[in-house]
Amino acid sequence: MPGIDECLLDVMRLPGARGAAVVDWTSGLALGTIGDSPHGDHEATAAETAEVARMAAEQPAFATGLPEASTDRDNKAVTGTPPPVEDVIVTTRADYHILRFVETDFDSSVFLHLWLDRTEGNLALARIRLGEMAERLVLA
């Protein structure tokens, strides 16, 4: 079971990987980073992608079909339960950004962010591999 550093090294082996991070979406802090960052600043990128992840994870529209215990009275996802979203994919003309949520034993507020070159990368393969890595990731 790999930790953050091993997981990030594994992610960077994907074809077209430009950079990656493990981010806490409630605080916007990067727990680990590797490679390049879209803005040259991993911490700023972590904060920006955390906003996207938080927005997706907290939207009632994405919580449909979940057990009632996973949502509150206002149909918002309850803290401490896994987010209803598995991943978020943002495409630009040159890149893909994949945010893959990681289920943890404590608060499930962590995601993997992969920055992938669009011409060299394979979005489907990257999404599958990130899912596998998210399942194996050990956060201590």
SULHUFEN-V539088 format. One record per helix or strand. SS is the DSSP state (A for helix, B for strand). FROM is the first residue (numbers start at 1). LEN is the number of residues. If there is no record, write none. Layout:
ss = <SS | SS>
from = <FROM | FROM>
len = <LEN | LEN>
//
This chain:
ss = <A | B | B | A | A | A | B | B | B | B | B | A>
from = <4 | 17 | 29 | 42 | 60 | 68 | 71 | 77 | 87 | 95 | 110 | 123>
len = <8 | 8 | 7 | 16 | 4 | 3 | 1 | 1 | 5 | 8 | 8 | 14>
//
